[in-house]
Amino acid sequence: MRDERCLFSGLNFAVAAGELVQVEGRNGAGKTTLIRILTGLMRPDEGQVTWHGEPINEVRDEYHHALLYIGHQAGVKPELTVLENLSYYQEVSQSGRCDLAEAIRSVGLFGYEDVMASQLSAGQQRRVALARLWMSEHPLWVLDEPFTAIDKRGVEILQQLFMRHAEQGGSVILTSHQALSSVSCRRISLEGV
């Protein structure tokens, strides 16, 4: 419920390892609300979200260790450089396998390593946030509108990364108004739910 309006009800789905799921719906249909419920940032009015059969509130640490969430906001610290933001993320997420230079290059920010995030465009800040995907060892990625402010080539690169993550046994749940063109995915519509 939001503002006394039912966004969706009776929604029931499971996401398996190796699966890519796109949540669709018009603006205001509840996509972001669903994503926030799936990440544990909001509680559902009814029902529950489970991880390996257990309610996420009972396995919170295990679930959050498995989860990488990127929401509408870029989630970068404006007073840090691109490299400092990603170094900070690497430290707090204990993501040891990543080459930061490769992550920066993968999102098209080579040459911007020492630029303060506050001086980047919205699309560049989004790319800093999305670089976390290249650094991630998390099996579950939950992404709210990951293509926002990203150019066509960047969207193609992200779609290939999503598919590679799924092929390696990871799961991706994302919202987007645009259809994923270069990868296969299961679609869940919030229209009429």
Buried (B, 14 or more C-beta within 10 A) or exposed (E): EEEEEEBBEEBEEEBEEBBBBBBBBEEEBBBBBBBBBBBBEBEBEEEEBBBEEEEBEEBEEEBBBBBBBBBEEBBBBEEBBBBBBBEEBBEEBEBEEBEBEEBBBBBBBEEBBEBBBEEBEEBBBBBBBBBBBBBBBBBBBBBBBBBEBBEEEBBBBBBEBBBEBBEEEBBBBBBBEEEBEEBEBEEBEBEEB
